[in-house]
């Protein structure tokens, strides 16, 4: 049985795609997932599944979300080992200076690769920095210049439709919860 993490994009944001976490947990249980947990209200779901085929599992979840909630956004589905790798392969010092910087992880939807995505991820010199990772882009923003960060421009780019973003604290908490299953 695999421990999996589904990261839904754009739920419970700005009054759109409102999905109660209890309903989301029940839906995944109804399609055969076990030990389903959610973390905060932004579509972070941790669960166990017997389905070995990631694409098939992602499509099963997506189909159920469309039918139950009229939710049509893609989701990122990763295994526990992959999330562990995302954290362990972060750039040196990433996430360590929370007073000076905000840290985010841009999870990429397959088949988009980090090498492809990094070319279109906007950064502003002396404000932002981005690094490639395993299926992700690590993004650091200067706390002092948050309003100047180019991450604010990302939603206007086509690339934004091929990812979902979680902050570093959330990423680590999801790993912690997933590791407890």
C-alpha positions in Angstrom: 0.0 0.0 0.0 1.4 3.4 -1.0 1.2 6.6 1.1 0.1 9.3 -1.3 -0.4 13.0 -1.2 -2.9 14.8 -3.5 -2.4 18.5 -3.8 -5.5 20.1 -5.3 -5.1 23.5 -6.9 -7.4 26.5 -6.4 -9.9 25.1 -3.8 -11.4 27.4 -1.1 -9.5 30.4 -2.5 -11.4 33.6 -3.0 -14.8 32.0 -2.6 -14.2 29.6 -5.5 -14.2 25.8 -5.6 -15.5 25.6 -2.1 -15.1 22.0 -0.8 -15.4 21.1 2.8 -12.5 19.0 4.1 -14.9 16.4 5.7 -16.6 16.0 2.3 -13.3 15.6 0.5 -12.1 13.0 3.0 -15.3 11.1 2.6 -15.1 11.2 -1.2 -11.6 9.7 -1.2 -12.7 7.0 1.3 -15.7 6.2 -1.0 -13.3 5.5 -3.9 -11.2 3.1 -1.9 -8.5 5.3 -0.3 -7.7 4.6 3.4 -6.5 6.6 6.3 -7.5 9.8 4.6 -6.4 13.0 6.3 -6.6 16.6 5.1 -4.3 19.5 6.2 -5.7 23.0 6.3 -8.5 24.1 3.9 -6.4 24.4 0.7 -6.6 20.9 -0.7 -3.8 18.9 0.9 -4.9 15.3 1.2 -2.8 12.5 2.6 -4.0 8.9 2.2 -3.1 5.3 1.5 -3.9 3.4 -1.7 -3.5 0.0 -3.1 -3.5 1.4 -6.7 0.0 1.0 -8.1 -0.6 3.1 -11.2 -0.3 6.8 -10.3 -2.0 8.1 -13.5 -4.9 5.7 -13.0 -5.2 6.8 -9.3 -5.0 10.5 -10.2 -7.7 10.1 -12.9 -10.0 8.2 -10.5 -9.6 11.0 -7.9 -10.1 13.7 -10.6 -13.2 12.0 -12.0 -14.7 11.7 -8.5 -14.0 15.4 -7.8 -15.6 16.4 -11.1 -18.7 14.4 -10.3 -19.1 15.3 -6.6 -18.0 18.9 -6.6 -17.9 20.1 -10.2 -14.1 20.5 -9.7 -12.2 20.6 -12.9 -8.6 21.7 -11.9 -5.8 19.2 -12.2 -4.2 17.8 -9.1 -0.6 16.9 -8.3 -0.3 13.3 -6.9 3.0 12.3 -5.3 4.1 9.4 -3.1 5.6 9.8 0.4 9.1 9.0 -0.9 8.9 11.8 -3.5 7.8 14.3 -0.9 10.7 13.3 1.3 13.0 13.8 -1.7 11.5 17.3 -2.3 12.4 18.3 1.2 15.8 16.5 1.4 17.0 18.0 -1.9 16.0 21.6 -1.2 18.8 24.1 -1.8 21.2 24.6 1.1 19.6 26.9 3.7 16.2 26.8 2.1 13.5 27.6 4.6 15.9 28.5 7.4 15.6 32.3 7.5 11.9 32.9 8.0 12.4 36.5 9.1 14.1 37.6 5.9 12.4 35.4 3.3 9.2 33.6 2.4 9.7 30.1 1.0 7.4 28.3 -1.5 7.4 25.1 -3.4 5.9 25.1 -6.9 4.7 21.5 -7.5 4.6 20.8 -11.2 2.0 18.8 -13.0 3.4 15.9 -15.1 4.7 15.9 -17.8 6.1 19.4 -17.1 9.7 19.1 -15.8 11.6 21.5 -13.6 14.1 22.1 -16.3 11.3 23.3 -18.6 9.4 25.3 -16.0 12.4 27.2 -14.6 12.8 29.0 -17.9 9.4 30.6 -17.5 9.3 31.2 -13.7 9.7 35.0 -13.2 12.2 36.3 -10.7 13.2 39.8 -9.8 16.9 40.4 -9.0 17.6 41.0 -5.3 14.0 40.0 -4.5 13.4 36.5 -5.7 15.4 33.4 -6.4 14.3 30.1 -7.9 15.9 26.6 -8.1 15.0 23.4 -9.9 14.1 20.4 -7.8 12.7 16.9 -8.2 9.3 17.8 -9.9 9.3 21.1 -8.2 10.6 24.7 -8.3 11.9 26.1 -5.0 11.1 29.8 -4.7 12.4 32.3 -2.2 11.0 35.8 -1.8 12.5 38.7 0.2 10.1 39.5 3.0 11.2 43.1 2.9 10.1 43.4 -0.8 7.2 41.0 -1.0 5.1 43.5 -3.1 7.9 43.6 -5.7 8.2 39.8 -5.9 7.5 38.3 -9.4 5.7 35.4 -7.8 2.7 37.7 -7.8 2.9 37.8 -11.6 2.9 34.0 -12.0 -0.9 33.6 -12.1 -1.1 35.7 -15.3 1.3 33.2 -17.1 0.2 30.0 -18.8 2.7 28.1 -16.7 0.6 28.8 -13.6 -2.1 26.4 -14.9 0.5 23.6 -14.8 1.4 23.8 -11.1 0.2 24.2 -7.5 2.0 26.1 -4.8 2.5 25.3 -1.2 4.6 27.2 1.3 7.6 25.5 2.9 5.9 25.2 6.3 2.9 23.4 4.7 5.2 21.1 2.7 7.0 20.0 5.9 3.8 19.5 7.8 2.4 17.4 5.0 5.5 15.2 5.2 5.2 14.9 8.9 1.5 13.8 8.7 2.2 11.4 5.8 5.0 9.8 7.7 2.7 9.0 10.6 0.4 6.8 8.4 
